[in-house]
Amino acid sequence: MKVLAIETSCDETAICIAESNGNKEDLIKVKILGNSLISQVNEHAKYGGVYPTLAVREHKKNLCPVLFDVLQSAGMFKKEKNNSSITNVEKYLSREKELLFDFKKEITNIKPPQIDAIAVTNGPGLEPALWVGINFARSLSDYWDVPLFGINHMKGHIISALFSDGAISSPSFPSLSVLVSGGHSELVYSKDPHSYEIIGETRDDALGEAYDKVGRILGLPFPGGFEVACRAETARKRGLSPVSFTVPMLLSNDLNLSFSGLKTAVKRHVDGFDGKTLDEDHICTISRGFEEAAVSSVINKVKKALQKYDVSSIILGGGVSANTYLQNTLKETVLKCDPDGNKKTYIPQKDLSTDNAIMIALAHIWDGKRAPASAESMKAESTLSLDETLNT
């Protein structure tokens, strides 16, 4: 099976083509035939965060070039006039005039690639950005006569953590997924490979969002979360004591998270200096204090989840999963809870931790055979939950 996957849930325009050669023992062999991504981070830096209208504009501009790059990498790019009807394409891209122009000019003049499925992120994410990718996928599906499938973005983050050395490993179930990104923070319990129950989630800011907001408070360049993490690590290496912040939700009995209050505590600490410029050492100690309180909050909930649920594996996913301090702390926690080492921890390779199209392809391959979606009825769902049916 060859699948073309499209990801436009936020500020990365990403497409890949992956081929699965079937199962071998507990592995699903996957070969990435082509992969391309254009990040918009520099475009959004001037706004200090992702600006939805700008994200939409960049997706429209980038999708055709990214697609052609992937087709060429996969050896599937060949100039050939295609006379298939574009009536539905004109309907699907009626609000993406620039993309429709590129489609008519470029895609109608290439040979349809030999692919078996098109998978696209249909949620969660920025709804206007999601729509661009969905409408492009609907157009390709109709024009090339290829089945269309909707993929939950968060499922992609889970499955990407299982991918290594050209194969998706099947973890032992039940499993606990710890998903931490710029838009979402949640704990997910899976009793089998295709069930997802959200047992805890943030009440306000996601962890990555809180990192970025603290970065702005400290006057750090965008994306601030990465800068905060770097300075926290600098403080630890230099032995600089962290500013003390209360660990959020430490005493709550549920598995939910909250980071807005911690962000506010950082702001109050900084405001206490009446506009005076903080020196680099102080920024490092604030960053360390924030990070250690935030990670402690996540780890506290993981401990409670492991006490409540008998799980056999732990999966870390989402953009913040690339954070080394979080990774190490999670591994140490799991080992303390399971000194015999029976519970395996899965962490995605760094280039698959942030948004990408490979994870969308992997999620489709993981799902196996299922009914395709209707291009007519597929829609963007900004708050799509993992426990909701996708192709309706």
C-alpha positions as CSV (number, residue, x, y, z in Angstrom):
1,M,0.0,0.0,0.0
2,K,1.2,3.4,-0.9
3,V,-0.3,6.4,0.9
4,L,0.1,10.1,0.2
5,A,-0.4,12.1,3.5
6,I,-1.1,15.8,3.9
7,E,-0.7,17.8,7.2
8,T,-1.7,21.5,7.5
9,S,-3.1,21.6,11.1
10,C,-1.0,24.6,12.1
11,D,2.0,26.4,10.6
12,E,3.8,23.5,8.8
13,T,2.9,22.5,5.2
14,A,3.8,18.9,5.0
15,I,3.3,16.0,2.5
16,C,4.8,12.6,2.3
17,I,4.4,9.3,0.4
18,A,4.9,6.1,2.4
19,E,4.7,2.5,1.4
20,S,3.8,-0.4,3.7
21,N,4.8,-3.9,2.8
22,G,2.7,-5.5,5.5
23,N,3.2,-7.0,8.9
24,K,6.2,-9.1,10.0
25,E,5.8,-10.5,13.5
26,D,4.9,-7.4,15.7
27,L,6.3,-4.9,13.2
28,I,4.6,-3.0,10.3
29,K,7.4,-2.4,7.7
30,V,7.2,1.2,6.2
31,K,9.4,2.9,3.7
32,I,9.2,6.6,3.3
33,L,9.4,7.2,-0.5
34,G,9.3,11.0,-0.3
35,N,8.9,13.6,2.4
36,S,8.8,17.4,2.3
37,L,7.9,20.1,4.8
38,I,7.9,23.9,4.8
39,S,7.8,25.6,8.2
40,Q,6.3,29.0,8.6
41,V,8.1,29.8,11.8
42,N,9.9,32.8,10.4
43,E,6.7,34.2,8.9
44,H,5.0,34.1,12.3
45,A,7.9,35.3,14.4
46,K,7.0,39.0,14.0
47,Y,3.6,38.3,15.6
48,G,5.1,36.3,18.5
49,G,2.8,33.4,17.7
50,V,0.9,31.6,14.9
51,Y,-1.3,34.1,13.0
52,P,-4.2,32.0,11.4
53,T,-4.7,34.2,8.3
54,L,-1.0,34.1,7.5
55,A,-0.9,30.3,8.0
56,V,-3.7,29.9,5.5
57,R,-2.0,32.1,2.9
58,E,1.3,30.2,3.3
59,H,-0.4,26.8,3.0
60,K,-2.1,27.8,-0.2
61,K,1.2,28.9,-1.6
62,N,3.2,25.9,-0.4
63,L,1.0,22.9,-1.1
64,C,1.8,22.4,-4.8
65,P,5.6,22.9,-4.5
66,V,5.7,20.5,-1.6
67,L,3.6,17.9,-3.5
68,F,5.9,18.2,-6.5
69,D,9.0,17.8,-4.3
70,V,7.6,14.6,-2.8
71,L,6.6,13.2,-6.1
72,Q,10.0,13.8,-7.5
73,S,11.7,12.2,-4.5
74,A,9.4,9.2,-4.8
75,G,10.1,8.8,-8.6
76,M,6.5,9.5,-9.4
77,F,6.7,12.9,-11.1
78,K,6.1,12.7,-14.8
79,K,4.8,15.4,-17.1
80,E,1.6,14.2,-18.9
81,K,-1.6,16.0,-19.7
82,N,-4.5,14.7,-17.7
83,N,-8.0,15.3,-19.1
84,S,-10.0,14.2,-16.0
85,S,-12.8,16.5,-15.1
86,I,-12.0,19.4,-12.7
87,T,-15.6,20.3,-11.9
88,N,-15.4,19.0,-8.3
89,V,-11.9,20.5,-8.0
90,E,-13.3,23.9,-8.8
91,K,-16.0,23.4,-6.2
92,Y,-13.6,22.1,-3.4
93,L,-11.1,25.0,-4.1
94,S,-13.7,27.7,-4.6
95,R,-12.3,29.6,-1.6
96,E,-8.7,28.9,-2.4
97,K,-8.4,30.7,-5.7
98,E,-4.6,30.8,-5.7
99,L,-4.4,27.1,-5.0
100,L,-7.0,26.4,-7.7
101,F,-4.9,28.4,-10.2
102,D,-1.8,26.3,-9.3
103,F,-3.9,23.1,-9.5
104,K,-5.1,23.9,-13.1
105,K,-1.7,25.1,-14.2
106,E,0.5,22.3,-12.7
107,I,-1.4,19.3,-11.5
108,T,-3.5,18.8,-14.6
109,N,-0.2,18.5,-16.5
110,I,1.3,15.6,-14.5
111,K,0.6,11.9,-14.6
112,P,-1.5,10.6,-11.6
113,P,0.9,8.8,-9.2
114,Q,0.4,5.1,-8.4
115,I,-0.9,5.5,-4.9
116,D,-3.6,3.6,-3.0
117,A,-4.8,6.2,-0.6
118,I,-4.8,9.9,0.4
119,A,-4.7,10.6,4.1
120,V,-5.2,14.1,5.5
121,T,-5.4,15.7,8.9
122,N,-9.0,16.7,9.5
123,G,-8.5,17.7,13.2
124,P,-7.8,18.9,15.7
125,G,-6.0,22.1,14.8
126,L,-6.5,25.6,13.5
127,E,-9.7,25.2,11.5
128,P,-8.9,27.6,8.6
129,A,-5.5,25.9,8.2
130,L,-7.1,22.4,8.3
131,W,-9.6,23.4,5.6
132,V,-6.8,24.2,3.1
133,G,-5.2,20.8,3.4
134,I,-8.6,19.0,3.4
135,N,-9.8,20.8,0.3
136,F,-6.5,20.1,-1.5
137,A,-6.8,16.4,-0.5
138,R,-10.5,16.3,-1.7
139,S,-9.4,17.7,-5.0
140,L,-6.5,15.2,-5.5
141,S,-8.8,12.3,-4.4
142,D,-11.5,13.2,-6.9
143,Y,-9.1,14.2,-9.8
144,W,-6.9,11.1,-9.4
145,D,-9.7,8.8,-8.3
146,V,-8.0,7.7,-5.1
147,P,-9.8,6.9,-1.8
148,L,-9.7,9.6,0.8
149,F,-9.2,9.1,4.6
150,G,-9.3,11.6,7.5
151,I,-6.7,11.3,10.2
152,N,-6.7,12.6,13.8
153,H,-3.6,14.7,14.3
154,M,-3.1,13.4,17.9
155,K,-3.3,9.8,16.7
156,G,-0.4,10.7,14.4
157,H,1.6,11.8,17.4
158,I,1.0,8.5,19.1
159,I,1.9,6.3,16.2
160,S,5.0,8.3,15.3
161,A,6.5,7.4,18.7
162,L,6.2,3.7,17.6
163,F,8.1,4.2,14.4
164,S,11.8,3.4,14.3
165,D,14.2,1.7,11.9
166,G,11.7,1.6,9.1
167,A,8.9,-0.1,11.1
168,I,6.0,0.6,13.4
169,S,6.4,-1.5,16.5
170,S,3.3,-2.8,18.2
171,P,3.4,-1.9,21.9
172,S,2.0,-4.0,24.7
173,F,-1.5,-3.1,25.7
174,P,-3.1,-1.5,27.6
175,S,-1.0,1.6,27.0
176,L,-0.8,5.1,28.4
177,S,-0.1,8.0,25.9
178,V,1.2,11.3,27.3
179,L,0.5,13.8,24.6
180,V,2.0,17.3,25.0
181,S,2.1,19.9,22.3
182,G,1.4,23.5,21.6
183,G,-2.3,23.0,21.3
184,H,-3.0,19.9,23.4
185,S,-2.0,18.2,26.6
186,E,-3.8,15.0,27.5
187,L,-3.4,11.5,28.9
188,V,-4.9,8.8,26.8
189,Y,-5.6,5.2,27.8
190,S,-5.8,2.5,25.1
191,K,-6.9,-1.0,26.1
192,D,-6.2,-2.2,22.5
193,P,-4.5,-0.9,19.3
194,H,-7.6,1.0,18.1
195,S,-9.3,2.4,21.2
196,Y,-8.5,5.8,22.8
197,E,-10.0,7.1,26.1
198,I,-9.0,10.5,27.3
199,I,-8.5,10.2,31.0
200,G,-7.0,13.6,31.6
201,E,-6.5,16.9,29.8
202,T,-5.6,20.5,30.3
203,R,-8.2,22.8,31.6
204,D,-6.7,25.8,29.9
205,D,-3.3,26.2,28.3
206,A,-1.5,23.3,26.7
207,L,2.0,22.7,27.9
208,G,3.7,23.9,24.7
209,E,1.5,27.0,24.7
210,A,2.5,27.8,28.2
211,Y,6.2,27.4,27.3
212,D,5.7,29.9,24.4
213,K,3.8,32.4,26.6
214,V,6.6,32.3,29.2
215,G,9.1,32.9,26.4
216,R,7.2,36.0,25.4
217,I,7.0,37.2,29.1
218,L,10.8,36.8,29.3
219,G,11.3,38.6,26.0
220,L,12.8,35.6,24.2
221,P,12.6,35.1,20.4
222,F,9.8,33.1,18.8
223,P,9.2,30.2,19.2
224,G,9.7,31.0,22.9
225,G,9.2,27.4,24.2
226,F,12.4,26.2,22.6
227,E,14.3,29.2,24.1
228,V,12.9,28.6,27.6
229,A,13.9,24.9,27.4
230,C,17.4,25.8,26.3
231,R,17.9,28.3,29.2
232,A,16.4,25.9,31.7
233,E,19.0,23.4,30.6
234,T,21.8,26.0,30.9
235,A,20.7,26.7,34.4
236,R,21.0,23.0,35.4
237,K,24.4,22.6,33.7
238,R,25.7,25.7,35.5
239,G,24.2,24.8,38.8
240,L,21.9,27.9,38.9
241,S,19.1,27.4,41.4
242,P,15.6,27.6,39.9
243,V,13.1,30.3,40.9
244,S,10.5,28.4,43.0
245,F,7.1,28.1,41.5
246,T,4.2,26.0,42.8
247,V,3.5,22.8,40.9
248,P,0.1,23.1,39.3
249,M,-2.7,20.6,40.2
250,L,-0.4,18.7,42.5
251,L,-3.1,18.0,45.1
252,S,-6.0,17.4,42.7
253,N,-7.3,13.8,42.7
254,D,-8.1,13.7,38.9
255,L,-5.7,13.4,36.0
256,N,-6.3,16.8,34.5
257,L,-3.7,19.5,33.9
258,S,-3.5,23.2,34.1
259,F,-0.7,25.6,33.2
260,S,-2.3,29.0,33.0
261,G,-1.7,29.7,36.7
262,L,1.9,28.8,36.4
263,K,2.3,31.2,33.4
264,T,0.7,33.9,35.5
265,A,3.1,33.2,38.4
266,V,6.0,33.7,36.1
267,K,4.5,37.0,34.8
268,R,4.0,38.2,38.4
269,H,7.6,37.4,39.2
270,V,8.8,39.3,36.2
271,D,6.4,42.2,36.9
272,G,7.9,42.5,40.3
273,F,11.0,44.0,38.8
274,D,9.1,47.1,37.6
275,G,10.3,46.9,34.0
276,K,13.9,46.4,34.8
277,T,15.8,44.3,32.3
278,L,16.4,40.8,33.6
279,D,20.0,39.6,33.2
280,E,20.7,36.3,31.4
281,D,21.3,34.4,34.6
282,H,17.9,35.4,36.0
283,I,16.2,34.4,32.8
284,C,17.8,31.0,33.0
285,T,16.7,30.5,36.7
286,I,13.1,31.6,35.9
287,S,13.1,29.2,32.9
288,R,14.4,26.4,35.0
289,G,11.8,27.0,37.7
290,F,9.0,27.1,35.2
291,E,10.1,24.0,33.4
292,E,10.6,21.9,36.5
293,A,7.2,22.9,37.9
294,A,5.5,22.2,34.6
295,V,7.1,18.9,34.0
296,S,6.5,17.9,37.7
297,S,2.8,18.5,37.1
298,V,2.8,16.2,34.1
299,I,4.8,13.5,35.9
300,N,2.6,13.7,38.9
301,K,-0.4,12.9,36.7
302,V,1.5,10.1,35.0
303,K,2.2,8.5,38.4
304,K,-1.4,8.7,39.4
305,A,-2.4,7.2,36.0
306,L,0.0,4.3,36.5
307,Q,-1.5,3.7,40.0
308,K,-5.0,3.7,38.7
309,Y,-4.6,1.9,35.4
310,D,-2.7,-1.3,34.8
311,V,-0.7,-0.4,31.6
312,S,2.0,-2.2,29.9
313,S,3.6,0.6,27.8
314,I,3.9,4.4,28.0
315,I,4.0,6.5,24.8
316,L,5.2,10.1,24.8
317,G,4.1,12.2,21.8
318,G,3.6,15.8,20.6
319,G,6.0,18.7,20.0
320,V,7.1,19.0,23.6
321,S,8.1,15.3,23.6
322,A,11.4,16.5,22.1
323,N,12.2,18.2,25.5
324,T,15.1,16.2,26.9
325,Y,14.3,17.1,30.5
326,L,10.7,15.8,30.1
327,Q,12.0,12.6,28.4
328,N,14.5,11.8,31.1
329,T,12.1,12.6,33.9
330,L,9.4,10.4,32.4
331,K,11.9,7.5,31.9
332,E,13.1,7.8,35.5
333,T,9.5,7.8,36.8
334,V,8.4,4.8,34.8
335,L,11.5,2.9,36.0
336,K,10.7,3.8,39.7
337,C,7.1,2.6,39.2
338,D,8.3,-0.6,37.4
339,P,11.8,-1.5,38.6
340,D,11.7,-4.8,36.7
341,G,11.5,-2.9,33.5
342,N,8.4,-4.6,32.2
343,K,6.8,-1.3,31.0
344,K,8.4,0.0,27.8
345,T,8.5,3.7,27.1
346,Y,8.2,4.9,23.5
347,I,9.5,8.4,22.5
348,P,9.5,9.7,18.9
349,Q,12.7,10.5,17.1
350,K,13.2,14.3,17.2
351,D,12.2,15.0,13.6
352,L,8.9,13.2,14.1
353,S,8.0,15.0,17.4
354,T,6.8,18.2,15.7
355,D,4.0,18.3,13.1
356,N,4.8,16.4,10.0
357,A,3.1,14.3,7.3
358,I,5.0,11.1,8.0
359,M,3.0,10.7,11.2
360,I,-0.3,11.1,9.3
361,A,0.8,8.4,6.8
362,L,1.9,6.1,9.7
363,A,-1.5,6.6,11.5
364,H,-3.3,5.6,8.3
365,I,-1.1,2.5,7.9
366,W,-1.7,1.6,11.5
367,D,-5.4,1.8,11.1
368,G,-5.3,-0.9,8.4
369,K,-8.3,-1.6,6.2
370,R,-11.2,0.7,6.9
371,A,-13.9,2.4,4.8
372,P,-12.7,5.6,3.0
373,A,-14.3,9.0,3.8
374,S,-16.7,10.8,1.6
375,A,-15.0,13.8,0.0
376,E,-18.3,15.6,0.1
377,S,-18.9,15.2,3.8
378,M,-15.3,15.5,5.2
379,K,-14.9,18.7,7.2
380,A,-12.3,20.4,9.4
381,E,-12.9,19.7,13.1
382,S,-10.7,22.1,15.2
383,T,-11.6,20.3,18.5
384,L,-11.8,16.7,17.1
385,S,-11.2,14.3,20.0
386,L,-9.3,11.0,19.8
387,D,-12.3,9.1,21.0
388,E,-14.6,10.5,18.2
389,T,-15.3,8.7,15.0
390,L,-13.2,10.3,12.2
391,N,-14.8,9.4,8.9
392,T,-18.4,10.5,9.2
